[in-house]
Amino acid sequence: MVGFDRAGYGESDPNPCRSVRSAALDMEELADALGLGDRFYAVGVSLGCHAMWSALRYIPHRLAGAAMLAPVVNYWWPGLPAGPAAEAYARQARGDQWALRVAHHAPGLLHWWMAQRWLPTSTVVDNTTHLPNGRDAEVRRALAADGTLRRKREAATQQGVHESYHRDMAVMFGRWEFDPMDLPEPPCPVHLWQGDEDGLVPVVLQRHVAGTLAWVNYHELPGTGHFLSAVPGLGDTVLRTLFGSSAALVA
């Protein structure tokens, strides 16, 4: 099992030209460099799931199976219902609305915007977002109390917050080269896990994504928030499900 720092994170070189497409090509290049074979499994979490959608668009033939955990939704995907998307967007904190608006319409200004403390900015980046799920809130409190949040942020942003967080926002919430709602069925099983009390990804929009793409195996977790890694046993369940469904497909 291999985890890696995407472009601009940790010790990975920045890529000023990174895009949704480059995320899949980076994944493919790494898999080839490590000799993972013709096909490999891929698992994405939260904002990093734009790489999963990208892989399903650009390199589906290289995937043995794909899993997405609480994948972030781009409110500007054309295939999302306009009314629910607008309502979900409006329920966010004012700073998050502005940050995403700038990321989508004027990504070149995003770094400047996020650096101005007198402007409304992202509560997600600041780790101050209201989390309606009790486990999520407790996990964040515990990680903040023992310094883990600070250490993780320092490790992730060694190349600077612009090359990591801000470029990620510009890619995730920018203008995509394709609409995930239009993707054809890939030659591998795809699973998506979502908590129904997720305070960062609107479950109503995730349900629409899963309902539109009949080939997505959707797993909604009741009473669960965004931090799925904190759900006891879920990691093992994800791997068993992913490998089991792939074996059934081959059989």
Order of alpha helices (4+ residues) and beta strands (2+ residues): alpha-beta-alpha-beta-alpha-alpha-alpha-alpha-alpha-alpha-alpha-beta-alpha-beta-alpha
